[in-house]
Structure formats: C-alpha cells, structure tokens
Amino acid sequence: MHEFSITESILSIALEKARENKAERITKININIGELSGIVDECVEFYFPILSKDTIAEDAVITFEKTPTRLHCRECDNTFSPDDIYWVCPECNGQSIEIVSGRECYINTIEVE
C-alpha cells in the first residue's frame, strides 16, 4: 500500500514543478524506479488516475524506467550486477558488498503544455 503515498508524492512534485513553469497541463511523467525499491509500477499506474482527477495532471501518461541492481565489493573494488539472490563478488568471492544502484525512485522528466 506504500505505492499510494508514493503516487501522492509523485503527483505533488509534478504539480509543483508544473506551477513553477506556468504549465497548463501535464501530459507525461517519466519515473525511474530501481529493481530493489519494492515499488510496483502497476500500483502507481492504478492510483495515479484516482489522485490526479480534476488536476492539470488528469489524463497524463506515466512511464517507468527500471534501474538495474549494481553492487560494489569493498574487498576488491569490483562493481557488478548480481546474477542471483546471493550477493557474492564474482571476482574475489567477497561478501562485503554495498548497493550502488537499484533503490532509486525519482521523477526523471515531466512533459507539460
């Protein structure tokens, strides 16, 4: 259910930026979502028409770009994408891993008229 509040935030940011730019209508919102974010894009798509009703974002299209998971090994300085759920460095088999990307959730662009 956290997608409801995320969708509210996306809409709020888009409306604020549209007002700042004196836009009359928001036509498209492009969102970047990391694989590890836990956000279900179908849920955002479901809530958006409900929340945007009677706003300048009503009928706007939402698109999603997925950011793949990237990990960094602290032991050998290798950066890699995991092949499975076991996060072990493929170079040194190290397990001291940090997440470089994959947890993002942000508005990439907003298209307005």
Secondary structure, 3 states (H helix, E strand, C coil): CHHHHHHHHHHHHHHHHHHHCCCCCEEEEEEEEECCCCCCHHHHHHHHHHHHCCCCCCCCEEEEEEECCEEEECCCCCEECCCCCCCCCCCCCCCCEEEEECCCEEEEEEEEC
